[in-house]
Amino acid sequence: MARTVFGSGLHRNTVSYLGGLVVIACAVLIALSFLLQLTIFQANPYIGIITYLVLPGILTFGLLVFLWGMRRESLRRRRAGSTEAPPFPAIDLNDPAQRRIASRVAIGGLLVAVVLVIAGYHAFLFTESVFFCGRICHTVMEPEYTAYLGSPHARVTCVECHVGSGASWYVKSKLSGVRQVFAVALNTYERPIPVPIKDLRPARETCEHCHWPEKFFGAQLIRNPHFRYDEANTAEQISFLVKTGGGNPKHGTGAGAGIHWHMLLDNRVTFAASDPQLQEIPWVSVSRAGGAVVEYVADGADLTPEQLAALPRRTMDCMDCHNRPTHIYTPPETAVDQAMAAGLISSELPWIKKVAVEALVVEYPDRDAAAEGIRKDIESFYGERFPGVAARQRDRIEDAVRTTVLIFQRNVFPKMNVNWRTYPSNIGHRNWPGCFRCHDGRHRSRDGAVLTTECSVCHTAPVRTPLAPLGDVVMSSDLPWHPMELAGKHAEILCTRCHAAGYRPPLECSECHTLDTTAPMMSSGCETCHLRPGSRTPLVDCRDCHDGRPGLHAKETHAETACADCHPPHGWKAAERETCLTCHEDRKEHNPDGGACASCHAFTEAASGANPATR
């Protein structure tokens, strides 16, 4: 049989040559990339992707192609019955020629192995990096990555919290990562990305490597800057002490021990939530050191005992309060307050607090529309209402626009359906229910005990003072801590009813209560009639101002009737015919064509004319 054109070696075929060229080319490129990274002063993550992931993958593919070509050539020779070029190599190291070939193969294989080991090690480090987690899938992870960069944990890598140490959780994370890669490639991922609370590693295996509850002791001073929604943007601060102790039973376990009482190793708090985000908690169990167990069930929980028992139980840990320790979306009001306190938005611009917050809470279809809408809202406000300010303080207005747009871009991501309202934050209870998920006065035990709602258990009474320089501690004031007196009904509702994340808090009664703002007496203010703020009763008697009403008002039966029976509250207008018929049913057929009774019946002396508009 004729000699093959490629000689007798099994590698002498087109496919193996092609694979060999790929291996050599990739090895050279990897070496050059190594040298490039040694010479540049700033690391480039994209070079890392090519060096440690792309090129080693292609190199491995080329090596497989080389071996497959040899296998393919072997099968061809066996089918041809070749004897001059045997289908399998004969290995005889006594033959000098074969020894040289074996040495070359060993050295080449060793070099390839070294390159793959180095690349594999760096690939492992790269897949554990923040850049890999946050930037490779840019659109998907943009909200979480952006929030991470501005968080207290911006110097902590993603894997330190989401994976932790140990092989088992590393394997789990990589298997989960494969599923996520397919979801991104096939565009089947959820928008927004759901919070993986149930899949997170227990906090005591991650968080407590740095934060040890047993060492929490004492209190932490909180100073929140606040600017009022008035023309002067009155600068204030709300100060209070958060009792962060309670984690160590040696420091006391009684009332006022601190919020980390929940994390005592001798105690265990278990709860059941009826929603994936753990915001609705109908059942809580507290196991104390002595073995006593107390269960609390929320009043009004629309669940049967069987449904309640079927809910999954969760032992409380750090993440149940600190559920957004890194991926924090700052509500509009808080973000604007912080920007104004930092001088990024000038408080000398009249009404800028109100204007900026109202521009932020608008729903925009995308970021370009948001930037355009925010600019238009702010600039048009000053152009129309304060033209002098618009002319003299153009630079400050531009700074306010730019900062407000940045606040939006750091917190709202329309492509992923993420905004301030997407992810609840359970720290505190101002913008989300948080603590009130359990401490709402509705969770009762069988013997009637209620989970405490006493504010002083967790923090001191808030104090409102003028905004003070950093370092000045003012913990007393004659001012009420809340700008509006919290009395009556307002003292009972949760903070989130007014301060819900993503909304501007109401500034007028009519924003919560359906009122006819055109009614004559509305201009006098609610307190004119409502003696007790936040309460519907007691009211000022209408006769205190409207005494001696003539006409039918003086009629004995009408005089004894409450004014609101005929005059709808907040309307202050004469009743229509239907209201009169509630008492005068016998007059239903009277004047069947309709019309207000006052058109004919003079309730006042001024109503004697024929024109209803004068009555």
PyMOL commands that set and color helices and strands:
alter all, ss='L'
color gray80, all
select helices_A, chain A and resi 14-39+45-80+96-127+130-135+138-149+158-162+167-185+197-199+203-205+207-209+213-215+249-251+259-263+305-310+318-320+332-341+352-360+367-385+387-392+394-411+414-416+434-437+455-457+488-491+496-499+509-511+520-524+526-528+542-544+551-554+556-559+563-566+577-581+585-587+597-599+605-608+612-614
alter helices_A, ss='H'
color red, helices_A
select strands_A, chain A and resi 220-227+235-242+268-272+283-287+293-298+313-315+443-444+463-466
alter strands_A, ss='S'
color yellow, strands_A
deselect
rebuild
show_as cartoon
